[in-house]
Amino acid sequence: QLAESGGGLVQAGGSLRLSCAASGRTFSSYSMGWFRQAPGNEREIVAAISWSSGTTYYANSVKGRFTISRDNAKNTVYLEMNSLKPEDTAVYYCAAGFKSFTLIYRGGYDYWGQGTQVTVSS
């Protein structure tokens, strides 16, 4: 199971840190991703980190502003979001894919969290 936390309301230019805590003992074998979905839009990849090498991926829209990291000892993945913009407003979902190398597509993930709302006011 995946449980996101850290969402909320923030002004444009502000920062938030999302956390996703995973249950189980094989967290290090899972690639982890953060997706987001705004009303009327498809769910899209935001950032991902691989299980094997820790390679990261970022959507162009967040590159340079967001940072994904993982702490395998705590079974937790983080998304540090800086310089937030109103267009970052969405429900953010954490996802886990067992030994997945398909980081940018929803099909590469086996488990999903319930989501946490991020709202950026202008």
C-alpha positions in Angstrom: 0.0 0.0 0.0 1.0 3.6 -0.7 0.1 6.6 1.4 0.7 10.1 0.2 1.0 13.1 2.4 2.1 16.7 2.3 -0.3 18.2 -0.1 -2.1 21.5 0.6 -2.7 25.1 -0.5 0.3 27.3 -1.3 0.8 30.6 -3.1 2.6 30.8 -6.4 6.3 30.7 -5.9 6.0 28.6 -2.7 7.1 25.1 -1.9 5.7 21.8 -0.8 7.2 18.5 0.0 5.1 15.4 -0.8 5.9 12.1 0.9 4.7 8.6 -0.1 5.1 5.8 2.5 5.1 2.3 1.2 4.3 -0.9 3.2 6.2 -4.1 2.6 9.8 -5.2 2.7 10.8 -5.0 -0.9 10.6 -1.2 -1.4 14.0 -1.1 -2.9 12.9 -3.3 -5.8 10.2 -0.9 -6.9 10.6 2.0 -9.2 8.6 4.9 -7.9 6.7 7.6 -9.7 4.7 10.7 -9.0 1.9 11.5 -11.4 -0.7 14.2 -11.3 -4.2 14.8 -12.6 -5.9 18.1 -13.0 -9.7 18.3 -13.6 -10.5 17.4 -17.1 -7.0 16.2 -17.9 -5.3 12.9 -18.2 -3.1 11.6 -15.4 0.5 12.6 -16.4 3.9 11.7 -15.2 5.7 14.3 -13.1 8.8 12.5 -11.9 10.1 9.0 -11.4 13.1 7.2 -9.8 14.2 3.8 -10.8 14.7 0.9 -8.5 18.1 -0.3 -9.7 20.3 2.7 -10.3 18.3 5.6 -8.9 18.0 7.2 -12.3 15.5 10.0 -12.3 13.1 11.3 -14.8 11.3 14.6 -14.9 8.5 16.0 -17.1 9.7 19.1 -18.9 7.1 21.2 -17.1 8.7 20.6 -13.7 12.4 20.1 -14.6 14.5 22.4 -12.5 11.7 23.0 -10.0 10.9 19.6 -8.6 13.1 16.9 -7.1 12.3 13.3 -6.6 14.2 11.2 -4.0 13.8 8.0 -2.1 14.9 6.6 1.3 14.8 2.9 1.0 15.5 2.5 4.8 12.2 4.4 5.4 10.3 2.9 2.5 9.5 6.4 1.4 9.7 8.5 -1.7 9.6 12.3 -1.7 8.7 15.0 -4.2 10.2 18.4 -3.3 8.3 21.0 -5.3 9.7 24.6 -5.5 8.7 27.7 -7.4 5.1 26.3 -7.7 2.8 27.7 -10.3 -1.0 27.7 -10.5 -0.7 25.2 -13.4 0.8 22.7 -10.9 -2.6 22.5 -9.2 -3.7 18.8 -9.4 -4.2 15.7 -7.4 -0.7 14.1 -7.0 -0.5 10.3 -7.0 2.4 8.1 -5.9 2.9 4.8 -7.9 5.2 1.8 -7.5 6.3 -0.6 -10.2 8.1 -3.8 -9.3 11.5 -3.8 -11.0 10.1 -1.6 -13.6 12.1 0.2 -16.2 9.0 1.8 -17.8 9.1 4.9 -15.7 7.1 7.4 -17.7 4.0 5.4 -18.5 1.2 4.4 -16.2 1.4 0.8 -17.4 4.8 0.5 -15.8 3.3 0.8 -12.3 1.6 -1.9 -10.2 0.3 0.0 -7.2 -1.2 3.5 -6.7 -1.9 5.7 -3.8 -5.1 7.5 -3.2 -3.7 10.9 -4.1 -3.1 14.2 -2.3 -4.4 17.6 -3.5 -2.0 20.3 -4.3 -3.5 23.7 -4.9 -1.4 26.7 -6.0 -3.0 30.1 -5.8 -2.0 33.0 -8.0 
